[in-house]
Amino acid sequence: MPIGAFTEYMNVAQMVLYAFWIFFAGLIIYLRREDKREGYPLESDRNDRSSRVDVVGWPKPPAPKTFKLPMGQGSRLAPHEETIMAEIPGTKPARPAPGSPLEPTGNPMLDGVGPASYAQRDPLPDLAIDGRPKVLPLRIATDFMIEHNDPDPRGMQVVAADGQVAGTVTDLWVDRSEHRVLFFEVQLTPHGEHDESGQNVLLPYGFASVKFGRGQIRVVSITADQFHHVPRTETMEQVTRLEEDKITAYFSSGHLYANSARQEPLI
């Protein structure tokens, strides 16, 4: 081939364009593999305990990689083994047809589906930039205080959806990073068949309506009796990510499951 014959039908601009196409295709494949580190293999209607079909698509997920969590909170492997929906405790398919949604089989406010669903987060507390837990009660987060011009919710009664007193606010839990109240700590009062006075639960701020004029905190999502089933924290000095999600999911599900009338159509 004579010298220069190659450039007679392919110039530098065309070569750069082809190189860009190859690079871009490789980038798409790389990114597509990396975004399969969570949620794969996909679930199949043919999945069962004896014969599971892995649906991974193309390209296949990458090899597992260990990610170190910040502030010495361990590590996480991705991809990792996923929980099959049909194996979630306390649930069953609503219909025998493949792809049917799950429905609770026990206490719908605790079974973890529908409005009661929560993420399987790590049982570790969120940490602030100083390495301490981000969400703490005021009795521990002593560098926080209630503005002296604002009413203090501590000592107020918590009135549930059925009009009964569920307990009394004993402390406030603050988000030290965002400088806001995240939970009310409620000391339960005996109610109905329960006799659990002295036990404390956390009430998310977003599910409470503070009535300073009445000296009450109203909660419309759950009844006083249901306060005794609020998921507990392992310790009353900090709350983990998983506990936060479970508590919030419980109060959220009450808007549908607190009583049977809420599950029926308006008309």
C-alpha positions in Angstrom: 0.0 0.0 0.0 1.5 3.3 -1.0 2.4 5.7 1.8 -0.6 7.9 2.6 -3.2 5.6 1.0 -4.7 4.9 4.4 -5.6 8.5 4.9 -7.2 8.7 1.5 -10.4 7.2 2.8 -10.2 7.8 6.6 -9.1 11.1 8.1 -8.2 11.9 11.7 -11.6 13.3 12.5 -13.3 10.1 11.5 -10.8 8.0 13.5 -11.5 10.2 16.6 -15.2 9.8 16.1 -15.0 6.0 16.0 -12.7 6.0 19.0 -15.3 8.1 20.9 -18.1 5.7 19.9 -16.1 2.7 21.2 -15.2 4.6 24.5 -18.9 5.7 25.0 -20.2 2.2 24.4 -17.7 0.9 27.0 -18.7 3.6 29.4 -22.4 2.6 29.1 -21.6 -1.0 29.7 -19.5 -0.2 32.7 -22.1 2.1 34.3 -24.9 -0.5 33.5 -22.9 -3.2 35.4 -22.1 -0.9 38.3 -25.8 0.1 38.8 -26.6 -3.6 39.2 -24.7 -3.8 42.5 -28.1 -3.4 44.3 -31.3 -5.3 43.5 -29.8 -8.1 41.4 -30.5 -10.8 40.5 -34.1 -9.8 39.8 -36.9 -11.8 41.1 -38.7 -14.2 38.8 -42.2 -15.7 39.1 -40.5 -19.0 38.8 -38.5 -18.4 42.0 -39.0 -20.9 44.8 -36.9 -22.4 47.5 -36.1 -25.5 45.4 -35.4 -24.0 42.0 -34.5 -20.3 41.9 -34.0 -18.6 38.5 -31.5 -15.8 38.6 -32.5 -13.0 36.2 -29.5 -10.8 35.6 -30.0 -9.5 32.1 -27.1 -8.1 30.0 -24.5 -7.3 30.9 -24.1 -9.4 34.0 -23.6 -7.8 37.4 -20.0 -7.2 38.4 -18.0 -9.3 40.8 -18.7 -8.5 44.5 -16.8 -5.5 45.9 -16.3 -4.5 49.5 -17.1 -0.9 50.4 -15.8 0.5 53.7 -18.4 2.5 55.6 -17.4 5.8 57.1 -16.3 6.3 60.7 -15.5 2.7 61.4 -19.0 1.3 60.9 -17.8 -1.8 59.2 -18.1 -2.7 55.5 -20.7 -3.7 53.0 -20.5 -6.2 50.1 -22.2 -5.4 46.8 -23.7 -7.1 45.0 -25.0 -9.1 48.0 -27.7 -11.7 48.7 -31.2 -10.2 48.4 -34.3 -11.2 50.2 -37.0 -12.8 48.0 -40.3 -11.1 48.4 -42.2 -14.3 49.0 -40.0 -15.1 51.9 -40.8 -11.9 53.9 -42.2 -13.1 57.3 -45.8 -12.2 58.0 -46.9 -11.9 54.3 -48.5 -13.9 51.6 -49.4 -13.2 47.9 -52.8 -11.5 47.7 -53.7 -13.7 44.6 -52.3 -17.0 43.2 -51.5 -15.2 40.0 -47.8 -14.5 39.4 -46.7 -11.0 40.4 -49.5 -10.5 42.9 -48.8 -8.0 45.7 -48.1 -9.1 49.2 -50.6 -8.7 52.0 -50.0 -9.0 55.7 -51.0 -12.1 57.6 -50.7 -10.9 61.2 -50.6 -7.4 62.6 -50.6 -5.2 59.4 -48.9 -2.4 61.2 -45.9 -4.6 62.0 -45.7 -6.9 59.0 -43.6 -4.6 56.9 -45.7 -4.3 53.7 -47.8 -1.6 52.1 -47.8 1.6 54.2 -46.0 -0.3 57.0 -43.0 -1.2 54.8 -39.5 -0.1 55.7 -36.0 -0.5 54.4 -33.7 -3.2 55.8 -31.2 -0.6 56.9 -28.1 -1.3 59.0 -28.8 -1.6 62.8 -26.4 1.3 63.3 -27.0 4.9 64.3 -26.5 7.7 61.9 -23.4 9.5 62.8 -22.7 13.3 62.7 -19.4 14.7 61.5 -17.9 14.4 65.0 -18.5 10.6 65.0 -21.2 10.7 67.6 -24.8 9.6 67.0 -26.7 12.2 65.1 -30.1 11.7 66.8 -30.0 12.0 70.6 -32.3 13.0 73.5 -31.8 16.4 75.0 -30.6 14.8 78.2 -27.6 13.6 76.3 -27.3 16.4 73.7 -26.7 19.0 76.4 -25.4 21.5 73.9 -29.0 21.8 72.6 -31.8 23.5 74.4 -35.4 24.8 73.9 -35.6 28.5 73.1 -36.8 30.2 76.3 -39.4 32.1 74.3 -41.0 28.8 73.0 -43.3 26.5 75.0 -41.7 23.3 76.3 -43.6 20.2 75.1 -42.1 18.1 77.9 -44.8 17.2 80.4 -47.6 17.5 77.8 -50.1 14.6 77.4 -50.2 12.7 74.1 -53.8 12.2 73.0 -54.3 9.4 70.4 -56.8 9.0 67.6 -59.4 7.5 69.9 -59.3 10.5 72.2 -57.5 8.6 75.0 -54.3 9.7 76.6 -51.5 7.4 75.5 -48.7 8.9 77.6 -46.7 11.9 78.6 -43.8 13.6 76.8 -40.7 13.2 78.9 -37.9 14.3 76.5 -37.2 15.5 73.0 -34.8 13.8 70.5 -33.0 16.2 68.3 -31.1 15.8 65.0 -27.8 17.3 65.8 -26.8 17.8 62.1 -30.0 19.6 61.0 -30.9 21.3 64.3 -34.5 20.1 64.6 -36.7 18.0 66.8 -37.1 14.5 65.3 -38.9 12.5 68.0 -40.9 13.0 71.2 -40.1 10.5 73.9 -43.4 9.3 75.4 -43.8 7.6 78.7 -46.8 5.2 78.3 -49.7 5.2 80.7 -51.7 2.0 81.4 -54.4 1.5 78.8 -56.9 -1.4 78.3 -55.3 -4.8 78.7 -51.8 -3.4 79.0 -50.1 -2.3 82.2 -46.8 -0.9 80.9 -46.6 2.4 82.6 -43.1 3.6 82.8 -42.1 2.2 79.4 -41.0 4.8 76.8 -41.6 4.9 73.0 -40.6 7.4 70.3 -43.2 9.4 68.5 -42.0 10.9 65.2 -42.4 14.7 65.1 -44.1 14.6 61.7 -47.0 12.5 63.1 -47.7 14.9 66.0 -49.7 18.1 66.2 -48.7 20.2 69.1 -51.5 22.1 70.8 -49.7 24.5 73.1 -53.0 26.2 74.1 -54.4 22.9 75.4 -51.1 21.5 76.6 -51.6 18.5 74.5 -50.0 16.7 71.6 -52.5 15.1 69.2 -51.8 12.0 67.2 -54.4 10.9 64.6 -52.6 8.0 63.1 -52.9 5.4 65.9 -55.0 4.7 69.0 -53.8 4.8 72.6 -53.7 1.0 72.8 -51.6 0.8 69.7 -48.9 3.0 71.3 -48.0 -0.1 73.3 -46.9 -1.9 70.1 -44.7 0.9 68.7 -41.3 -0.7 67.8 -38.9 -0.2 70.6 -35.3 1.0 70.5 -32.6 -1.3 71.9 -31.5 1.6 74.1 -33.1 4.9 75.1 -29.8 6.7 74.5 -29.7 6.4 70.7 -31.8 5.1 67.7 -30.5 3.1 64.8 -31.3 3.6 61.1 -33.4 0.4 61.1 -35.3 1.4 64.3 -36.0 4.9 62.8 -37.6 3.3 59.7 -39.6 0.8 61.7 -41.0 3.4 64.0 -41.9 5.8 61.2 -43.5 2.9 59.2 -45.6 1.9 62.2 -47.2 5.4 62.6 -47.6 5.8 58.8 -49.5 2.5 58.5 -51.9 3.6 61.2 -53.5 6.0 58.7 -54.8 2.8 56.9 -54.7 0.0 59.4 -55.5 1.7 62.8 -59.1 0.7 62.4 -61.2 -1.2 59.9 -63.1 1.9 58.8 -60.0 3.4 57.3 -59.6 0.5 54.9 -62.9 1.0 53.2 -63.8 3.4 50.4 -65.4 6.7 51.2 -68.4 6.0 49.0 
